Amino acid sequence: MKITRRNFLKGSLATLFLAGSGIPVYSATKAKKNLVVVMLRGGMDALCAVPVIGDKDLKKRRKELVLEETIKLNSDFSLHPILKGFHELWKDKKGAVVHATNIPYTQRSHFDGQNLMESGGKIPYKEKTGWLGRGMKVAGLKQKGLALALPMPLLLRGVPQNNNYFPTKGKLPTDKVLSLLKNVYSERSEDELISMLEIIKSRPKERSYAADDLYSLANEAGKLMKETDGPRVAVFEVGGFDTHAAQGGVHGTHSDCLKNMDLIFATLKKRLKEEFDNTLIVTLTEFGRTIKQNSGLGTEHGYGSAIFMGGGLLKKNQIYADWPGLKKKELFEGRDLNSTIDARSVYASAMSTVFDIEFKTIKDKVFWGEDLNNLSDKLFKT
Amino acid sequence: MKNFFRKVAFGLKPDEKIPSDPLTWATSQISEKIPEFSYKGKIYSEKEMRKFYREWVYNDRKKLRKKFKKDKKGYKSAKNLLRDATGQKFWRNLEIAIRHKEATSSDHPVLAKLWYFWTNHFTISDKDMLSYYSTGAYQRETIRENLNKTFEELTYEATVAWAMILHLDNSENVGPKSEDARADWRKRKKRPATINENHARELLELHTVSPNSGYTQENIQELALIMTGWAFDDSKHKTALETADVKFQRKYHEPGKKIFWGKEFPNGKKGLPAAIKFLANHPSTSEFIAYKLCRYLITDYPTKEMTDPIVKAWKKNDGYLPEIHKAAIEVAFNFNSKYTKFQNPENWWLQMGTMTDAKWPAADEKFDNYKLGSGPDPYQAKPHWFMKDMGHHPYLSQQPNGYSDLAEDWMSPELIIRRFLYARQGYIILKPDNKNNEFYEKVVNNNFNNPDKIMKLLNQNDKPIDKHILLFNLPEVLRA
């Protein structure tokens, strides 16, 4: 039997109110709003994806990497031509960019940086939950998260019973074996395993082959999110942005990665149809890349990057930035695009908008009351 | 106590005699000599494998792409022929079979478990065509062959290994004041020489001192300058440079004495070994490695009581790996009853294979029969597919930090589903005579402290396959 959406979701119906919390989740009269986070691993080069138009410093430092052709977005910025899906969203006023932004992490390690972009904290490996998981917990969104990946990303941890989808074929154990296992896990207080079993029990007993490429994953996510009782939060992973050599321009390694990201935006738009109006997609990366190309025609680890956003919950198409400039003295440590907006302000505002929770509550309960700005009315439909 | 055989190895075979002195059983497997592989078919050298890599990359790039410029279909079929001619889809299977046989069919499974640790520490992640042709050979010749040396020697060999230089772009790391920086073509093409920080950063962060040591961005750049010149030898392979041997080449090296982390390092070829010597002997390195070893073998969050004896052994023996390994095993032994370690998918799968004496990997002849020019047959294709599907392929780590050793990173509905599905596969590959209820008594008696309780549970199922799936998903098996 092929996996069906109905089977996949069975048993994951949310209650309208979380016992004890008193926080309304959503009701039938209120539209279901979705938040999608696309993690871009390796350091997304915002100066390649959304270059500033006619900047002499950029041209000078990136002789071979400057794109010969771009799509003009406004008087100041253009778009990498591979991002066709995003451009369609932009034209439809459902695409926007926050530029010169990043998490407040400046040490340039992928792994510490990725840990922090997911945890939302400032000390690597200190937090065991992700900002998205904590946000969902505040919103009472139990059983409403879906990772389109084989592991459960740290980003989603912190709220129980998130699901993931990464197909393989095969037959699950008999109900008897599953229930015997459940008893043993309970005896041993294997809480995580019990929680996994509960989700697995709602899955079809047998799965046939299904593709696990990004298009197929986005397609499945779109199908599931379209359901009224389906997931409200989805997380994707796109890797390969760490282009120290042969980064390429219009074509090449970095452009291939951007294309993968674009595919997720375009597929979700197509699959979610009218639900796309109640959806917000945001990207997340650990850092940007140096403005200067190296002699291997790649770029090194940097600081400021950009956030791509899509969906009908955006206020308008815009490049939202407090542009720091690209002159040597304007660069972070003389080498990187600076970050003038704490990316966590964008994510906190996004959660406040999609989960219908006061910004201050998110700031206090998810980001430990840190100094973040509410950008909701600037970026999103509130 | 019986879980110790799984903690530091992969458990005992159904008919294996239970060792009376488990600690000696384990430490005696760590010797000054690296034993031969248990796989007895032909094992290809790293250089032979690199030749296949070269044939694939350069025939595709230089010949096929030109020849079939306007014939997409023709290109596709010519490319498939080239795949088979270079054994592209087969080698990973052979390499995993060689790797896994060390766990399931050797007399030194403890060494195998430690080998896996180091292949993950010095990860070659999935980049270019490395996984297809070279990562397996690198893990054999660079990592395993040096497990009887010091950490410093192992680190040096891993750093200058062909696969690592390609993986972390040091071939692109050129001194801004080097001879090559002054080359005419650079002026003509306006391409000034620059350092490439990638390898230097990971040598610090992942392979030696770790971020706990407090190095700075400046230190990374200083180390990168020391590393300039370690690249593919361009005097021999003008046309297939990417696959040429790694050689120190002065013309790419930044001239002059180097200051790194406040210390002076020699110019030239001696700079890198001196820097590695400094890093290997930095106190942060022994602490970092001791912590990682305990995290791999004992528990997700090791204590100082666990790491101290390993650091002590490191100091006493100047980082000599066999003594470090013995110390780690002794710590695992001393903390055995108090801590259990959630097993990653590959180690779990190999424990199942060992404890049930299953047909994993398939017989040597099945792999040795492979004919170059063809694809792998369904038997030969299993190792690669199984490990990939389980999410724990030893050559396909997504990033240079390798796979996680934390339980929470192996916990998701899809990953737990894999444990169920592959427990079923584990039953399928049992020897036919063992697919019966009596067999499980032997397996359970030999490997668990509470055999009666487990058998009582298993016997609630009639079919041996259900017993099998249940057994290998019990907490006693998932953790060791």
Contacts between the chains, C-beta under 8 A, distances in Angstrom:
chain1	res1	chain2	res2	distance
A	41	B	398	7.5
A	41	B	399	7.0
A	42	B	399	7.7
A	63	B	190	5.9
A	63	B	191	7.6
A	64	B	191	7.5
A	107	B	211	7.3
A	107	B	217	7.7
A	108	B	201	7.5
A	108	B	217	6.4
A	108	B	220	8.0
A	109	B	201	7.2
A	109	B	205	5.5
A	109	B	211	6.1
A	110	B	399	6.6
A	110	B	400	7.9
A	110	B	401	7.5
A	111	B	205	7.2
A	111	B	206	7.7
A	111	B	399	7.3
A	111	B	401	4.9
A	112	B	211	6.1
A	124	B	211	7.2
A	128	B	408	7.4
A	147	B	412	7.0
A	150	B	391	4.3
A	150	B	412	6.9
A	150	B	414	5.4
A	150	B	415	6.1
A	151	B	391	6.9
A	151	B	409	5.8
A	151	B	410	7.2
A	151	B	412	5.4
A	151	B	415	6.4
A	152	B	408	7.9
A	152	B	411	6.5
A	152	B	412	3.8
A	152	B	415	8.0
A	157	B	408	7.3
A	163	B	413	6.0
A	164	B	412	4.8
A	164	B	413	5.6
A	164	B	414	5.0
A	165	B	414	7.0
A	166	B	414	4.7
A	168	B	389	5.4
A	168	B	414	7.6
A	168	B	417	7.3
A	168	B	418	6.9
A	168	B	421	6.7
A	170	B	417	7.8
A	170	B	420	7.9
A	170	B	421	3.8
A	170	B	424	6.9
A	171	B	421	7.4
A	171	B	424	6.7
A	172	B	417	7.0
A	172	B	420	5.8
A	172	B	421	7.7
A	173	B	420	5.3
A	173	B	423	7.8
A	173	B	424	7.8
A	173	B	466	7.1
A	173	B	469	4.8
A	173	B	470	7.5
A	173	B	473	7.9
A	174	B	461	8.0
A	174	B	466	6.1
A	176	B	460	7.5
A	176	B	461	6.6
A	176	B	466	7.2
A	177	B	461	6.6
A	177	B	466	5.3
A	177	B	469	5.6
A	177	B	470	5.1
A	180	B	457	6.4
A	180	B	460	6.2
A	180	B	461	7.7
A	180	B	470	6.0
A	181	B	470	6.5
A	181	B	473	5.8
A	181	B	474	7.5
A	184	B	457	7.0
A	184	B	474	6.1
A	184	B	475	6.6
A	185	B	475	6.9
A	188	B	475	4.9
A	190	B	475	5.6
A	192	B	407	7.7
A	192	B	408	7.5
A	192	B	411	5.2
A	193	B	411	7.7
A	193	B	416	7.1
A	193	B	475	7.5
A	193	B	478	7.7
A	196	B	411	6.6
A	196	B	412	7.3
A	196	B	413	5.4
A	196	B	416	4.4
A	197	B	416	7.6
A	199	B	413	4.5
A	200	B	413	5.4
A	200	B	416	6.3
A	200	B	417	6.0
A	200	B	420	7.7
A	203	B	413	7.5
A	203	B	417	7.3
A	239	B	398	5.4
A	239	B	399	7.3
A	242	B	198	7.8
A	244	B	168	8.0
A	244	B	169	4.5
A	244	B	172	6.9
A	244	B	196	5.6
A	244	B	197	7.5
A	244	B	198	4.3
A	245	B	169	4.8
A	245	B	172	4.6
A	245	B	196	6.8
A	292	B	194	7.6
A	294	B	172	6.9
A	294	B	194	4.3
A	294	B	195	7.2
A	294	B	196	5.5
A	295	B	172	6.8
A	295	B	174	5.3
A	295	B	186	7.9
A	295	B	191	6.0
A	295	B	192	6.6
A	295	B	193	4.8
A	295	B	194	4.5
A	295	B	196	7.7
A	296	B	169	6.3
A	296	B	171	8.0
A	296	B	172	3.0
A	296	B	173	8.0
A	296	B	194	8.0
A	296	B	196	5.6
A	298	B	169	7.2
A	298	B	172	7.0
A	298	B	196	7.2
A	300	B	196	7.5
A	300	B	197	5.1
A	300	B	198	7.7
A	301	B	197	7.0
A	301	B	201	7.4
A	333	B	217	7.1
